[in-house]
Every structure is written in C-alpha cells, then in structure tokens.
Amino acid sequence: MANGQPEPALYLSKVERRYPQAGGALEVLCGTDLAIWPGEIVALVAPSGTGKSTLLHVAGLLEKPDGGEVFVGSRPTASMNDQERTKLRREELGFVYQFHHLLPEFSAIENVVLPQIIRGLPRGEAKERATQILTFLGLGQRLENRPGELSGGEQQRVAIARAVANAPRLLLADEPTGNLDPHTADRVFQTLVAIVRASRLAALIATHNMDLAARMDRRVTIREGQIVQLP
C-alpha cells in the first residue's frame, strides 16, 4: 500500500511489445496501460490478431516488454532476469488455459499438490490445502480420480484449483471455458468467480463469450495496440 491506498495486483504502464518481421517491426502493444485490483474480475474481449495473447504473455511474465513497465503488486519486473521472473511467476501468478493441461498419470489432488511442493511447501500441508480447494470447488468426492476419469468441466475445475493452489496475487485465464458446452461453461465460470471472490485475488480473463464477459466487473479490448474500456 502507498499513502494508505491499496495497490493494484497488476499494473501495466506504457507497455510496448513489437515483433520483427520482413519490412519492419510489427507493433502489437503501443504504450498501453492497465490496472487490475484485488478481488476484481476483468474480461479481455478482443478479436484474434489484435494482441490478446501478447498482452496475457506480458502480464504473465512470459514475455518481456520492449518498453514500459509491468508491476506485480508494487514490484517492477521489466529489469528482472529469467530466474527472478520465474520465481515471481511461481509465487504470485496463476494460469488457466482453454485446455486443462493436467498431468494424466496423477490424480486430481496430486495435480494440485505438485505446484505447492515445487514452491517448497511440505507435502502434508500441500495435500491439506489441495483438499480444501478441491472441496470448495465441488470436487471433494473426486480427489483420487485421474483426469481421464473426470468430465471436461471437472478437469477444468481441477485446473483452476491448481492455478490458485499457491495463493497467487493474480489469475490469468485464456478462454477457460472455450472448450466446454454452454451449461458446463457456465458452471466453470461460476466456480472461477467463487474462488476469486473468496480469495480476493485479481483475475484477467480472455474470452469470446460475450454473455460471460458481461457478468464480469469490467470489460476491456485492444484497439491499435491500446487497452480500451468497454461499456
């Protein structure tokens, strides 16, 4: 906190990202700004090719900006080395993708325990926390099932549990319901909202589902390399 005011979980300040190509650089992000606050769910609604994935990669510390700064909490990250970025990403960020990417040879609870052990949590404590999260998400009876024994919606809820297992500051989700039927998508979205509200983390969710986007706190898009607020 600065001057008694809460700080955003994520703050992009004048971020630039370009890619070299024949004939000159392709400017994707052009001095863009974005702040996301604890407990806030922001929908990123943008057509393919406008820089949506680039924005998520920069926000998730998977790519370095060519200009500007990315703050996670109060920490500037642009000058961090790869080891520092990896550590911060592991401790402060959670990721959910369209496909769950669960480890098929491990059970639901093991998939949620593993990232905690990698961070250094004792196995017993990690298992207790994984059980609590999965139970909160309605999977208390499915802890020992492997991904192949779970429905698509259940697999995605395990992926959400894995993403929040280390109590991140920020959750980044790329089309988390895009591979699901409408009924299952709605249930998974409700799960995502519940975990965000309960834990007060911030969430940036890229989606083409305008019905789901309308139920989030804010909607933004990308136009000519800039973040634009939508009504």
Contacts in CASP RR format, 6 or more apart in sequence:
PFRMAT RR
TARGET T0000
AUTHOR 0000-0000-0000
METHOD contacts of the structure
MODEL  1
MANGQPEPALYLSKVERRYPQAGGALEVLCGTDLAIWPGEIVALVAPSGT
GKSTLLHVAGLLEKPDGGEVFVGSRPTASMNDQERTKLRREELGFVYQFH
HLLPEFSAIENVVLPQIIRGLPRGEAKERATQILTFLGLGQRLENRPGEL
SGGEQQRVAIARAVANAPRLLLADEPTGNLDPHTADRVFQTLVAIVRASR
LAALIATHNMDLAARMDRRVTIREGQIVQLP
1 7 0 8 1.000
2 74 0 8 1.000
6 37 0 8 1.000
6 38 0 8 1.000
7 73 0 8 1.000
7 74 0 8 1.000
8 35 0 8 1.000
8 36 0 8 1.000
8 37 0 8 1.000
8 38 0 8 1.000
8 71 0 8 1.000
8 73 0 8 1.000
8 202 0 8 1.000
9 36 0 8 1.000
9 37 0 8 1.000
9 38 0 8 1.000
9 39 0 8 1.000
9 40 0 8 1.000
9 72 0 8 1.000
9 73 0 8 1.000
9 169 0 8 1.000
9 170 0 8 1.000
9 201 0 8 1.000
9 202 0 8 1.000
10 34 0 8 1.000
10 35 0 8 1.000
10 36 0 8 1.000
10 59 0 8 1.000
10 70 0 8 1.000
10 71 0 8 1.000
10 72 0 8 1.000
10 73 0 8 1.000
10 169 0 8 1.000
10 170 0 8 1.000
10 202 0 8 1.000
10 204 0 8 1.000
11 34 0 8 1.000
11 35 0 8 1.000
11 36 0 8 1.000
11 70 0 8 1.000
11 71 0 8 1.000
11 73 0 8 1.000
12 32 0 8 1.000
12 33 0 8 1.000
12 34 0 8 1.000
12 35 0 8 1.000
12 55 0 8 1.000
12 58 0 8 1.000
12 59 0 8 1.000
12 69 0 8 1.000
12 70 0 8 1.000
12 71 0 8 1.000
12 227 0 8 1.000
13 33 0 8 1.000
13 68 0 8 1.000
13 69 0 8 1.000
13 70 0 8 1.000
13 71 0 8 1.000
14 31 0 8 1.000
14 32 0 8 1.000
14 33 0 8 1.000
14 67 0 8 1.000
14 68 0 8 1.000
14 69 0 8 1.000
15 29 0 8 1.000
15 31 0 8 1.000
15 32 0 8 1.000
15 33 0 8 1.000
15 58 0 8 1.000
15 65 0 8 1.000
15 67 0 8 1.000
15 68 0 8 1.000
15 69 0 8 1.000
15 70 0 8 1.000
16 27 0 8 1.000
16 29 0 8 1.000
16 30 0 8 1.000
16 31 0 8 1.000
16 32 0 8 1.000
16 65 0 8 1.000
16 66 0 8 1.000
16 67 0 8 1.000
16 68 0 8 1.000
17 28 0 8 1.000
17 29 0 8 1.000
17 54 0 8 1.000
17 58 0 8 1.000
17 63 0 8 1.000
17 65 0 8 1.000
17 66 0 8 1.000
17 67 0 8 1.000
18 25 0 8 1.000
18 26 0 8 1.000
18 27 0 8 1.000
18 28 0 8 1.000
18 29 0 8 1.000
18 66 0 8 1.000
19 25 0 8 1.000
19 26 0 8 1.000
19 28 0 8 1.000
20 26 0 8 1.000
27 225 0 8 1.000
28 51 0 8 1.000
28 54 0 8 1.000
28 225 0 8 1.000
29 51 0 8 1.000
29 54 0 8 1.000
29 55 0 8 1.000
29 58 0 8 1.000
29 65 0 8 1.000
29 222 0 8 1.000
29 225 0 8 1.000
30 224 0 8 1.000
30 225 0 8 1.000
30 226 0 8 1.000
31 67 0 8 1.000
31 68 0 8 1.000
31 225 0 8 1.000
31 226 0 8 1.000
32 55 0 8 1.000
32 222 0 8 1.000
32 225 0 8 1.000
32 226 0 8 1.000
32 227 0 8 1.000
33 227 0 8 1.000
34 55 0 8 1.000
34 59 0 8 1.000
34 220 0 8 1.000
34 227 0 8 1.000
36 42 0 8 1.000
36 170 0 8 1.000
36 202 0 8 1.000
36 203 0 8 1.000
36 204 0 8 1.000
37 202 0 8 1.000
38 169 0 8 1.000
38 200 0 8 1.000
38 201 0 8 1.000
38 202 0 8 1.000
39 196 0 8 1.000
39 197 0 8 1.000
39 200 0 8 1.000
39 201 0 8 1.000
39 202 0 8 1.000
39 203 0 8 1.000
40 202 0 8 1.000
40 203 0 8 1.000
40 217 0 8 1.000
40 218 0 8 1.000
41 192 0 8 1.000
41 193 0 8 1.000
41 196 0 8 1.000
41 202 0 8 1.000
41 203 0 8 1.000
41 205 0 8 1.000
41 216 0 8 1.000
41 217 0 8 1.000
41 218 0 8 1.000
42 202 0 8 1.000
42 203 0 8 1.000
42 204 0 8 1.000
42 205 0 8 1.000
42 216 0 8 1.000
42 217 0 8 1.000
42 218 0 8 1.000
42 219 0 8 1.000
42 220 0 8 1.000
43 205 0 8 1.000
43 206 0 8 1.000
43 207 0 8 1.000
43 212 0 8 1.000
43 213 0 8 1.000
43 216 0 8 1.000
43 218 0 8 1.000
43 219 0 8 1.000
43 220 0 8 1.000
44 52 0 8 1.000
44 55 0 8 1.000
44 56 0 8 1.000
44 204 0 8 1.000
44 205 0 8 1.000
44 206 0 8 1.000
44 207 0 8 1.000
44 220 0 8 1.000
44 221 0 8 1.000
44 222 0 8 1.000
45 206 0 8 1.000
45 207 0 8 1.000
45 208 0 8 1.000
45 210 0 8 1.000
45 213 0 8 1.000
45 219 0 8 1.000
45 220 0 8 1.000
45 221 0 8 1.000
45 230 0 8 1.000
46 52 0 8 1.000
46 206 0 8 1.000
46 221 0 8 1.000
46 222 0 8 1.000
50 221 0 8 1.000
50 222 0 8 1.000
50 223 0 8 1.000
50 225 0 8 1.000
51 222 0 8 1.000
51 225 0 8 1.000
52 206 0 8 1.000
52 222 0 8 1.000
53 174 0 8 1.000
53 206 0 8 1.000
54 63 0 8 1.000
55 222 0 8 1.000
55 227 0 8 1.000
56 62 0 8 1.000
56 172 0 8 1.000
56 174 0 8 1.000
56 204 0 8 1.000
56 206 0 8 1.000
57 63 0 8 1.000
58 64 0 8 1.000
58 65 0 8 1.000
58 70 0 8 1.000
59 70 0 8 1.000
59 170 0 8 1.000
59 172 0 8 1.000
59 204 0 8 1.000
60 70 0 8 1.000
60 89 0 8 1.000
60 93 0 8 1.000
60 95 0 8 1.000
60 170 0 8 1.000
60 172 0 8 1.000
61 70 0 8 1.000
61 72 0 8 1.000
61 77 0 8 1.000
61 80 0 8 1.000
61 85 0 8 1.000
61 88 0 8 1.000
61 89 0 8 1.000
61 93 0 8 1.000
62 89 0 8 1.000
64 78 0 8 1.000
65 78 0 8 1.000
67 78 0 8 1.000
68 78 0 8 1.000
69 76 0 8 1.000
69 77 0 8 1.000
69 78 0 8 1.000
70 76 0 8 1.000
70 77 0 8 1.000
70 78 0 8 1.000
71 77 0 8 1.000
72 88 0 8 1.000
72 92 0 8 1.000
72 93 0 8 1.000
72 169 0 8 1.000
72 170 0 8 1.000
73 92 0 8 1.000
73 169 0 8 1.000
75 88 0 8 1.000
77 84 0 8 1.000
77 85 0 8 1.000
77 88 0 8 1.000
80 88 0 8 1.000
90 115 0 8 1.000
90 118 0 8 1.000
90 119 0 8 1.000
90 166 0 8 1.000
91 119 0 8 1.000
91 166 0 8 1.000
91 168 0 8 1.000
92 168 0 8 1.000
92 169 0 8 1.000
92 170 0 8 1.000
93 168 0 8 1.000
93 169 0 8 1.000
93 170 0 8 1.000
93 171 0 8 1.000
93 172 0 8 1.000
94 163 0 8 1.000
94 164 0 8 1.000
94 166 0 8 1.000
94 168 0 8 1.000
94 170 0 8 1.000
94 171 0 8 1.000
94 172 0 8 1.000
95 163 0 8 1.000
95 171 0 8 1.000
95 172 0 8 1.000
95 173 0 8 1.000
95 174 0 8 1.000
96 156 0 8 1.000
96 159 0 8 1.000
96 160 0 8 1.000
96 163 0 8 1.000
96 171 0 8 1.000
96 172 0 8 1.000
96 173 0 8 1.000
96 174 0 8 1.000
96 176 0 8 1.000
96 192 0 8 1.000
97 159 0 8 1.000
97 173 0 8 1.000
97 174 0 8 1.000
97 175 0 8 1.000
97 176 0 8 1.000
98 174 0 8 1.000
98 175 0 8 1.000
98 176 0 8 1.000
98 178 0 8 1.000
98 179 0 8 1.000
99 179 0 8 1.000
100 147 0 8 1.000
100 152 0 8 1.000
100 155 0 8 1.000
100 156 0 8 1.000
100 158 0 8 1.000
100 159 0 8 1.000
101 159 0 8 1.000
102 108 0 8 1.000
102 111 0 8 1.000
102 147 0 8 1.000
102 155 0 8 1.000
102 158 0 8 1.000
102 159 0 8 1.000
102 162 0 8 1.000
103 110 0 8 1.000
103 111 0 8 1.000
103 114 0 8 1.000
103 147 0 8 1.000
104 146 0 8 1.000
104 147 0 8 1.000
104 148 0 8 1.000
105 146 0 8 1.000
106 114 0 8 1.000
106 146 0 8 1.000
107 143 0 8 1.000
107 144 0 8 1.000
107 145 0 8 1.000
107 146 0 8 1.000
108 134 0 8 1.000
108 139 0 8 1.000
108 142 0 8 1.000
108 143 0 8 1.000
108 144 0 8 1.000
108 145 0 8 1.000
108 146 0 8 1.000
108 147 0 8 1.000
108 150 0 8 1.000
108 154 0 8 1.000
108 158 0 8 1.000
108 161 0 8 1.000
109 127 0 8 1.000
109 130 0 8 1.000
109 131 0 8 1.000
109 134 0 8 1.000
109 143 0 8 1.000
109 144 0 8 1.000
111 147 0 8 1.000
111 158 0 8 1.000
111 162 0 8 1.000
112 130 0 8 1.000
112 133 0 8 1.000
112 134 0 8 1.000
112 158 0 8 1.000
112 161 0 8 1.000
112 162 0 8 1.000
112 165 0 8 1.000
113 123 0 8 1.000
113 126 0 8 1.000
113 127 0 8 1.000
113 130 0 8 1.000
113 165 0 8 1.000
114 162 0 8 1.000
115 162 0 8 1.000
115 165 0 8 1.000
115 166 0 8 1.000
116 125 0 8 1.000
116 126 0 8 1.000
116 129 0 8 1.000
116 130 0 8 1.000
116 165 0 8 1.000
116 166 0 8 1.000
117 123 0 8 1.000
117 126 0 8 1.000
119 166 0 8 1.000
121 129 0 8 1.000
121 166 0 8 1.000
126 165 0 8 1.000
129 165 0 8 1.000
130 143 0 8 1.000
130 161 0 8 1.000
130 165 0 8 1.000
131 140 0 8 1.000
131 143 0 8 1.000
133 161 0 8 1.000
133 164 0 8 1.000
133 165 0 8 1.000
133 195 0 8 1.000
134 140 0 8 1.000
134 142 0 8 1.000
134 143 0 8 1.000
134 157 0 8 1.000
134 158 0 8 1.000
134 161 0 8 1.000
136 194 0 8 1.000
136 195 0 8 1.000
136 198 0 8 1.000
137 157 0 8 1.000
137 160 0 8 1.000
137 161 0 8 1.000
137 191 0 8 1.000
137 194 0 8 1.000
137 195 0 8 1.000
138 157 0 8 1.000
138 191 0 8 1.000
139 154 0 8 1.000
139 157 0 8 1.000
139 158 0 8 1.000
139 161 0 8 1.000
142 150 0 8 1.000
142 154 0 8 1.000
147 155 0 8 1.000
147 158 0 8 1.000
148 155 0 8 1.000
150 158 0 8 1.000
151 184 0 8 1.000
152 179 0 8 1.000
152 180 0 8 1.000
152 184 0 8 1.000
153 180 0 8 1.000
153 184 0 8 1.000
153 187 0 8 1.000
153 188 0 8 1.000
156 176 0 8 1.000
156 177 0 8 1.000
156 179 0 8 1.000
156 180 0 8 1.000
156 188 0 8 1.000
157 188 0 8 1.000
157 191 0 8 1.000
159 176 0 8 1.000
160 176 0 8 1.000
160 188 0 8 1.000
160 191 0 8 1.000
160 192 0 8 1.000
160 195 0 8 1.000
163 171 0 8 1.000
163 173 0 8 1.000
164 171 0 8 1.000
164 195 0 8 1.000
164 199 0 8 1.000
164 201 0 8 1.000
167 199 0 8 1.000
167 201 0 8 1.000
168 201 0 8 1.000
169 201 0 8 1.000
169 202 0 8 1.000
170 201 0 8 1.000
170 202 0 8 1.000
170 203 0 8 1.000
170 204 0 8 1.000
171 192 0 8 1.000
171 196 0 8 1.000
171 201 0 8 1.000
171 202 0 8 1.000
171 203 0 8 1.000
171 204 0 8 1.000
172 203 0 8 1.000
172 204 0 8 1.000
173 192 0 8 1.000
173 203 0 8 1.000
173 204 0 8 1.000
173 205 0 8 1.000
173 206 0 8 1.000
174 206 0 8 1.000
175 206 0 8 1.000
175 207 0 8 1.000
175 208 0 8 1.000
176 188 0 8 1.000
176 189 0 8 1.000
176 192 0 8 1.000
176 205 0 8 1.000
176 207 0 8 1.000
177 184 0 8 1.000
177 185 0 8 1.000
177 186 0 8 1.000
177 188 0 8 1.000
177 189 0 8 1.000
177 207 0 8 1.000
177 209 0 8 1.000
177 212 0 8 1.000
178 185 0 8 1.000
178 207 0 8 1.000
178 208 0 8 1.000
178 209 0 8 1.000
180 188 0 8 1.000
185 209 0 8 1.000
185 212 0 8 1.000
186 212 0 8 1.000
189 212 0 8 1.000
189 215 0 8 1.000
192 203 0 8 1.000
192 205 0 8 1.000
193 215 0 8 1.000
195 201 0 8 1.000
196 202 0 8 1.000
196 203 0 8 1.000
205 212 0 8 1.000
205 216 0 8 1.000
207 213 0 8 1.000
213 219 0 8 1.000
218 229 0 8 1.000
218 230 0 8 1.000
219 229 0 8 1.000
219 230 0 8 1.000
219 231 0 8 1.000
220 227 0 8 1.000
220 228 0 8 1.000
220 229 0 8 1.000
220 230 0 8 1.000
221 227 0 8 1.000
221 228 0 8 1.000
221 230 0 8 1.000
222 228 0 8 1.000
END
